[in-house]
């Protein structure tokens, strides 16, 4: 499986997980689109925090190639989420 495909799968998982939380609180004022947009924003916050953590870790482990791959993966997840 390619890193791009894996990023797409993870982006979908994150969006689904956040949607399930949001849908637990039904409201007459929420449309499916609003729920989707809210879940997307929450998922992006999650990914941004992960990327911040990776950046901080890279500062102390500059030679660790796994961190670069991990950063590439989560950046791909963020790109997919932004395109939803």
MARMIFI-421302 format. One record per atom (N, C-alpha, C): atom name; x, y, z. Coordinates in pm, 1 decimal, padded with zeros to 6 digits. Example, Ala and Ser with C-alpha at 12.3 -4.5 7.8 and 13.67 -1.06 7.14 Angstrom:
! residues 2
<atom name="N" east="01319.0" north="-00569.0" up="00780.0"/>
<atom name="CA" east="01230.0" north="-00450.0" up="00780.0"/>
<atom name="C" east="01320.0" north="-00330.0" up="00780.0"/>
<atom name="N" east="01285.0" north="-00225.0" up="00708.0"/>
<atom name="CA" east="01367.0" north="-00106.0" up="00714.0"/>
<atom name="C" east="01290.0" north="00003.0" up="00787.0"/>
END
This chain:
! residues 84
<atom name="N" east="00083.7" north="-00117.7" up="00000.0"/>
<atom name="CA" east="00000.0" north="00000.0" up="00000.0"/>
<atom name="C" east="00089.0" north="00125.2" up="00000.0"/>
<atom name="N" east="00054.0" north="00222.2" up="-00080.7"/>
<atom name="CA" east="00134.5" north="00343.3" up="-00087.8"/>
<atom name="C" east="00100.7" north="00437.5" up="00027.7"/>
<atom name="N" east="00192.0" north="00527.5" up="00055.0"/>
<atom name="CA" east="00171.2" north="00622.7" up="00163.4"/>
<atom name="C" east="00051.0" north="00713.4" up="00133.3"/>
<atom name="N" east="00028.1" north="00743.2" up="00005.6"/>
<atom name="CA" east="-00086.1" north="00826.2" up="-00033.5"/>
<atom name="C" east="-00216.5" north="00752.5" up="-00004.3"/>
<atom name="N" east="-00221.5" north="00625.3" up="-00039.4"/>
<atom name="CA" east="-00341.8" north="00545.6" up="-00011.4"/>
<atom name="C" east="-00364.7" north="00533.1" up="00139.0"/>
<atom name="N" east="-00259.2" north="00507.6" up="00213.5"/>
<atom name="CA" east="-00270.5" north="00496.1" up="00359.0"/>
<atom name="C" east="-00318.0" north="00627.8" up="00420.7"/>
<atom name="N" east="-00270.3" north="00739.9" up="00367.7"/>
<atom name="CA" east="-00312.7" north="00871.0" up="00416.6"/>
<atom name="C" east="-00461.5" north="00892.6" up="00390.8"/>
<atom name="N" east="-00509.0" north="00849.3" up="00273.2"/>
<atom name="CA" east="-00651.6" north="00860.6" up="00241.6"/>
<atom name="C" east="-00735.9" north="00777.7" up="00338.0"/>
<atom name="N" east="-00690.6" north="00657.0" up="00364.5"/>
<atom name="CA" east="-00762.3" north="00568.3" up="00456.2"/>
<atom name="C" east="-00768.5" north="00631.1" up="00595.2"/>
<atom name="N" east="-00656.6" north="00682.8" up="00644.4"/>
<atom name="CA" east="-00652.3" north="00743.8" up="00777.8"/>
<atom name="C" east="-00739.2" north="00869.3" up="00782.7"/>
<atom name="N" east="-00737.4" north="00950.4" up="00678.0"/>
<atom name="CA" east="-00820.6" north="01070.5" up="00674.3"/>
<atom name="C" east="-00968.1" north="01032.2" up="00684.6"/>
<atom name="N" east="-01008.5" north="00928.7" up="00611.7"/>
<atom name="CA" east="-01146.7" north="00881.1" up="00619.2"/>
<atom name="C" east="-01180.0" north="00829.6" up="00758.1"/>
<atom name="N" east="-01088.7" north="00756.3" up="00819.7"/>
<atom name="CA" east="-01110.3" north="00705.2" up="00955.2"/>
<atom name="C" east="-01129.4" north="00819.8" up="01054.3"/>
<atom name="N" east="-01042.2" north="00920.4" up="01046.9"/>
<atom name="CA" east="-01052.0" north="01034.8" up="01137.8"/>
<atom name="C" east="-01184.4" north="01108.4" up="01118.8"/>
<atom name="N" east="-01221.0" north="01130.5" up="00994.1"/>
<atom name="CA" east="-01345.6" north="01200.6" up="00966.7"/>
<atom name="C" east="-01464.0" north="01120.1" up="01020.1"/>
<atom name="N" east="-01464.9" north="00990.0" up="00997.0"/>
<atom name="CA" east="-01572.5" north="00904.1" up="01047.4"/>
<atom name="C" east="-01578.4" north="00905.2" up="01200.0"/>
<atom name="N" east="-01463.5" north="00900.2" up="01265.3"/>
<atom name="CA" east="-01460.4" north="00901.1" up="01411.4"/>
<atom name="C" east="-01515.0" north="01032.3" up="01466.6"/>
<atom name="N" east="-01476.0" north="01141.8" up="01406.4"/>
<atom name="CA" east="-01525.1" north="01271.6" up="01453.0"/>
<atom name="C" east="-01673.7" north="01288.6" up="01420.3"/>
<atom name="N" east="-01717.4" north="01237.7" up="01306.1"/>
<atom name="CA" east="-01859.9" north="01243.8" up="01270.5"/>
<atom name="C" east="-01943.0" north="01165.9" up="01371.5"/>
<atom name="N" east="-01893.8" north="01051.3" up="01414.7"/>
<atom name="CA" east="-01971.1" north="00970.6" up="01509.4"/>
<atom name="C" east="-01987.3" north="01043.4" up="01642.3"/>
<atom name="N" east="-01886.7" north="01117.8" up="01682.3"/>
<atom name="CA" east="-01897.1" north="01194.8" up="01806.7"/>
<atom name="C" east="-01998.9" north="01307.8" up="01789.9"/>
<atom name="N" east="-01989.8" north="01378.0" up="01680.4"/>
<atom name="CA" east="-02079.7" north="01491.2" up="01655.5"/>
<atom name="C" east="-02223.8" north="01443.8" up="01642.6"/>
<atom name="N" east="-02244.7" north="01331.1" up="01576.9"/>
<atom name="CA" east="-02381.3" north="01282.5" up="01556.2"/>
<atom name="C" east="-02444.9" north="01230.2" up="01685.0"/>
<atom name="N" east="-02366.2" north="01213.9" up="01790.8"/>
<atom name="CA" east="-02421.9" north="01174.5" up="01919.9"/>
<atom name="C" east="-02504.8" north="01286.4" up="01980.8"/>
<atom name="N" east="-02487.6" north="01407.0" up="01931.0"/>
<atom name="CA" east="-02558.0" north="01523.7" up="01982.6"/>
<atom name="C" east="-02648.3" north="01580.5" up="01873.3"/>
<atom name="N" east="-02757.2" north="01510.9" up="01844.0"/>
<atom name="CA" east="-02844.1" north="01556.9" up="01735.0"/>
<atom name="C" east="-02905.1" north="01693.9" up="01765.7"/>
<atom name="N" east="-02919.0" north="01769.1" up="01663.3"/>
<atom name="CA" east="-02978.7" north="01901.6" up="01676.4"/>
<atom name="C" east="-03058.5" north="01931.2" up="01550.2"/>
<atom name="N" east="-03169.9" north="01995.2" up="01568.0"/>
<atom name="CA" east="-03251.2" north="02033.9" up="01452.4"/>
<atom name="C" east="-03178.2" north="02137.3" up="01366.9"/>
<atom name="N" east="-03084.4" north="02205.5" up="01427.4"/>
<atom name="CA" east="-03012.5" north="02311.4" up="01355.3"/>
<atom name="C" east="-02892.7" north="02258.9" up="01276.3"/>
<atom name="N" east="-02859.0" north="02132.1" up="01295.1"/>
<atom name="CA" east="-02742.6" north="02075.5" up="01226.2"/>
<atom name="C" east="-02785.7" north="02000.1" up="01101.6"/>
<atom name="N" east="-02730.0" north="02037.5" up="00991.0"/>
<atom name="CA" east="-02749.6" north="01960.2" up="00869.4"/>
<atom name="C" east="-02633.1" north="01861.9" up="00859.7"/>
<atom name="N" east="-02646.0" north="01767.4" up="00770.8"/>
<atom name="CA" east="-02537.0" north="01671.0" up="00750.6"/>
<atom name="C" east="-02409.9" north="01743.3" up="00705.7"/>
<atom name="N" east="-02426.5" north="01848.4" up="00628.0"/>
<atom name="CA" east="-02310.9" north="01925.5" up="00579.4"/>
<atom name="C" east="-02238.8" north="01995.4" up="00695.2"/>
<atom name="N" east="-02315.8" north="02052.6" up="00787.8"/>
<atom name="CA" east="-02255.2" north="02118.6" up="00903.6"/>
<atom name="C" east="-02182.0" north="02016.0" up="00989.5"/>
<atom name="N" east="-02242.7" north="01898.0" up="01007.6"/>
<atom name="CA" east="-02176.9" north="01792.2" up="01084.2"/>
<atom name="C" east="-02046.9" north="01751.1" up="01017.5"/>
<atom name="N" east="-02050.0" north="01737.5" up="00883.7"/>
<atom name="CA" east="-01929.8" north="01699.4" up="00808.7"/>
<atom name="C" east="-01821.6" north="01805.4" up="00823.1"/>
<atom name="N" east="-01857.8" north="01931.6" up="00806.8"/>
<atom name="CA" east="-01759.6" north="02040.6" up="00817.4"/>
<atom name="C" east="-01700.4" north="02049.2" up="00958.6"/>
<atom name="N" east="-01785.3" north="02028.1" up="01059.4"/>
<atom name="CA" east="-01737.8" north="02031.8" up="01197.5"/>
<atom name="C" east="-01642.4" north="01915.0" up="01223.6"/>
<atom name="N" east="-01677.8" north="01797.7" up="01174.9"/>
<atom name="CA" east="-01590.6" north="01680.7" up="01190.4"/>
<atom name="C" east="-01458.2" north="01702.2" up="01118.3"/>
<atom name="N" east="-01464.1" north="01762.3" up="01000.3"/>
<atom name="CA" east="-01342.6" north="01790.8" up="00923.8"/>
<atom name="C" east="-01251.0" north="01885.6" up="01001.6"/>
<atom name="N" east="-01307.9" north="01991.2" up="01058.4"/>
<atom name="CA" east="-01228.3" north="02086.1" up="01136.6"/>
<atom name="C" east="-01165.1" north="02017.7" up="01257.2"/>
<atom name="N" east="-01241.6" north="01933.2" up="01323.7"/>
<atom name="CA" east="-01188.8" north="01861.7" up="01440.8"/>
<atom name="C" east="-01076.6" north="01766.5" up="01399.3"/>
<atom name="N" east="-01095.4" north="01696.4" up="01288.1"/>
<atom name="CA" east="-00992.5" north="01604.7" up="01239.3"/>
<atom name="C" east="-00865.5" north="01682.0" up="01201.8"/>
<atom name="N" east="-00880.7" north="01798.8" up="01141.4"/>
<atom name="CA" east="-00764.1" north="01880.3" up="01105.9"/>
<atom name="C" east="-00690.0" north="01929.2" up="01230.5"/>
<atom name="N" east="-00763.7" north="01962.6" up="01335.0"/>
<atom name="CA" east="-00699.5" north="02001.4" up="01461.4"/>
<atom name="C" east="-00617.5" north="01884.1" up="01514.9"/>
<atom name="N" east="-00673.8" north="01764.7" up="01507.0"/>
<atom name="CA" east="-00603.7" north="01644.3" up="01552.7"/>
<atom name="C" east="-00473.5" north="01626.6" up="01475.2"/>
<atom name="N" east="-00482.1" north="01635.2" up="01343.6"/>
<atom name="CA" east="-00363.8" north="01615.4" up="01259.0"/>
<atom name="C" east="-00260.9" north="01725.8" up="01282.3"/>
<atom name="N" east="-00305.4" north="01849.4" up="01298.3"/>
<atom name="CA" east="-00211.2" north="01959.1" up="01325.8"/>
<atom name="C" east="-00134.5" north="01934.6" up="01456.5"/>
<atom name="N" east="-00203.6" north="01883.0" up="01556.4"/>
<atom name="CA" east="-00136.0" north="01851.7" up="01682.1"/>
<atom name="C" east="-00034.7" north="01739.7" up="01665.3"/>
<atom name="N" east="-00067.7" north="01640.6" up="01586.8"/>
<atom name="CA" east="00026.3" north="01531.5" up="01558.9"/>
<atom name="C" east="00148.4" north="01586.0" up="01485.6"/>
<atom name="N" east="00125.0" north="01669.7" up="01384.8"/>
<atom name="CA" east="00237.0" north="01728.0" up="01309.4"/>
<atom name="C" east="00324.0" north="01816.9" up="01397.9"/>
<atom name="N" east="00263.3" north="01892.7" up="01487.4"/>
<atom name="CA" east="00341.5" north="01974.4" up="01581.6"/>
<atom name="C" east="00429.5" north="01886.7" up="01669.1"/>
<atom name="N" east="00374.6" north="01774.5" up="01712.9"/>
<atom name="CA" east="00449.8" north="01681.4" up="01796.1"/>
<atom name="C" east="00566.1" north="01620.5" up="01718.3"/>
<atom name="N" east="00542.6" north="01586.3" up="01594.3"/>
<atom name="CA" east="00649.4" north="01531.4" up="01510.1"/>
<atom name="C" east="00759.4" north="01634.7" up="01491.8"/>
<atom name="N" east="00721.0" north="01759.8" up="01465.2"/>
<atom name="CA" east="00820.2" north="01867.7" up="01448.2"/>
<atom name="C" east="00905.3" north="01883.3" up="01573.5"/>
<atom name="N" east="00841.9" north="01880.4" up="01689.5"/>
<atom name="CA" east="00915.7" north="01893.7" up="01815.7"/>
<atom name="C" east="01010.4" north="01775.8" up="01835.2"/>
<atom name="N" east="00966.3" north="01657.6" up="01798.2"/>
<atom name="CA" east="01050.2" north="01538.2" up="01812.9"/>
<atom name="C" east="01167.5" north="01542.3" up="01716.6"/>
<atom name="N" east="01145.6" north="01592.8" up="01596.3"/>
<atom name="CA" east="01252.6" north="01603.7" up="01496.2"/>
<atom name="C" east="01365.0" north="01693.6" up="01547.1"/>
<atom name="N" east="01331.2" north="01795.2" up="01625.8"/>
<atom name="CA" east="01434.0" north="01884.5" up="01680.6"/>
<atom name="C" east="01539.3" north="01807.6" up="01760.4"/>
<atom name="N" east="01496.7" north="01701.2" up="01826.9"/>
<atom name="CA" east="01587.9" north="01623.3" up="01911.4"/>
<atom name="C" east="01641.7" north="01498.0" up="01843.0"/>
<atom name="N" east="01580.0" north="01459.6" up="01734.2"/>
<atom name="CA" east="01620.3" north="01336.9" up="01663.5"/>
<atom name="C" east="01629.3" north="01364.9" up="01513.6"/>
<atom name="N" east="01715.4" north="01457.0" up="01478.1"/>
<atom name="CA" east="01725.6" north="01503.5" up="01339.4"/>
<atom name="C" east="01761.3" north="01393.9" up="01239.2"/>
<atom name="N" east="01831.9" north="01292.4" up="01283.5"/>
<atom name="CA" east="01877.3" north="01187.9" up="01191.3"/>
<atom name="C" east="01778.8" north="01072.3" up="01178.0"/>
<atom name="N" east="01667.5" north="01078.9" up="01246.3"/>
<atom name="CA" east="01570.6" north="00969.9" up="01243.3"/>
<atom name="C" east="01485.3" north="00979.6" up="01116.9"/>
<atom name="N" east="01509.6" north="00888.5" up="01022.1"/>
<atom name="CA" east="01437.5" north="00890.9" up="00894.4"/>
<atom name="C" east="01291.0" north="00851.6" up="00910.3"/>
<atom name="N" east="01260.3" north="00772.5" up="01012.1"/>
<atom name="CA" east="01121.5" north="00732.0" up="01035.5"/>
<atom name="C" east="01033.8" north="00853.0" up="01065.0"/>
<atom name="N" east="01089.5" north="00951.3" up="01133.6"/>
<atom name="CA" east="01012.4" north="01071.7" up="01163.4"/>
<atom name="C" east="00976.1" north="01148.0" up="01036.2"/>
<atom name="N" east="01067.5" north="01151.6" up="00941.2"/>
<atom name="CA" east="01039.4" north="01218.4" up="00813.8"/>
<atom name="C" east="00928.4" north="01146.4" up="00738.5"/>
<atom name="N" east="00932.0" north="01014.5" up="00740.4"/>
<atom name="CA" east="00826.5" north="00935.8" up="00674.8"/>
<atom name="C" east="00693.7" north="00957.6" up="00747.1"/>
<atom name="N" east="00698.6" north="00959.4" up="00879.8"/>
<atom name="CA" east="00578.9" north="00982.6" up="00959.1"/>
<atom name="C" east="00520.8" north="01121.1" up="00929.1"/>
<atom name="N" east="00608.2" north="01220.6" up="00918.6"/>
<atom name="CA" east="00562.9" north="01356.8" up="00886.7"/>
<atom name="C" east="00499.5" north="01360.4" up="00747.8"/>
<atom name="N" east="00561.4" north="01292.1" up="00652.2"/>
<atom name="CA" east="00507.2" north="01286.6" up="00516.7"/>
<atom name="C" east="00368.0" north="01223.2" up="00517.0"/>
<atom name="N" east="00352.7" north="01115.7" up="00592.7"/>
<atom name="CA" east="00224.2" north="01046.2" up="00603.3"/>
<atom name="C" east="00116.4" north="01139.4" up="00658.6"/>
<atom name="N" east="00143.9" north="01204.5" up="00773.2"/>
<atom name="CA" east="00043.9" north="01290.7" up="00836.4"/>
<atom name="C" east="00017.4" north="01416.7" up="00754.4"/>
<atom name="N" east="00116.6" north="01464.1" up="00680.6"/>
<atom name="CA" east="00094.5" north="01576.1" up="00589.8"/>
<atom name="C" east="-00000.3" north="01532.8" up="00478.6"/>
<atom name="N" east="00014.8" north="01408.7" up="00432.1"/>
<atom name="CA" east="-00076.3" north="01353.9" up="00331.9"/>
<atom name="C" east="-00217.7" north="01341.6" up="00386.7"/>
<atom name="N" east="-00231.3" north="01298.0" up="00511.6"/>
<atom name="CA" east="-00363.5" north="01289.9" up="00574.1"/>
<atom name="C" east="-00426.7" north="01429.4" up="00577.9"/>
<atom name="N" east="-00348.9" north="01529.2" up="00615.0"/>
<atom name="CA" east="-00399.4" north="01666.7" up="00622.5"/>
<atom name="C" east="-00443.0" north="01714.4" up="00484.1"/>
<atom name="N" east="-00364.6" north="01685.4" up="00380.9"/>
<atom name="CA" east="-00399.6" north="01725.3" up="00245.0"/>
<atom name="C" east="-00532.7" north="01662.3" up="00201.2"/>
<atom name="N" east="-00549.9" north="01533.9" up="00232.4"/>
<atom name="CA" east="-00674.9" north="01465.6" up="00196.4"/>
<atom name="C" east="-00792.2" north="01529.6" up="00269.5"/>
<atom name="N" east="-00775.9" north="01553.6" up="00398.2"/>
<atom name="CA" east="-00883.4" north="01617.1" up="00475.1"/>
<atom name="C" east="-00918.2" north="01754.5" up="00418.9"/>
<atom name="N" east="-00816.7" north="01831.4" up="00383.0"/>
<atom name="CA" east="-00842.7" north="01964.2" up="00327.4"/>
<atom name="C" east="-00919.7" north="01957.0" up="00196.3"/>
<atom name="N" east="-00906.0" north="01846.3" up="00123.8"/>
<atom name="CA" east="-00975.3" north="01831.7" up="-00004.6"/>
<atom name="C" east="-01113.9" north="01769.7" up="00007.8"/>
<atom name="N" east="-01154.0" north="01731.6" up="00129.1"/>
<atom name="CA" east="-01289.9" north="01677.7" up="00147.2"/>
<atom name="C" east="-01390.4" north="01788.2" up="00137.9"/>
END
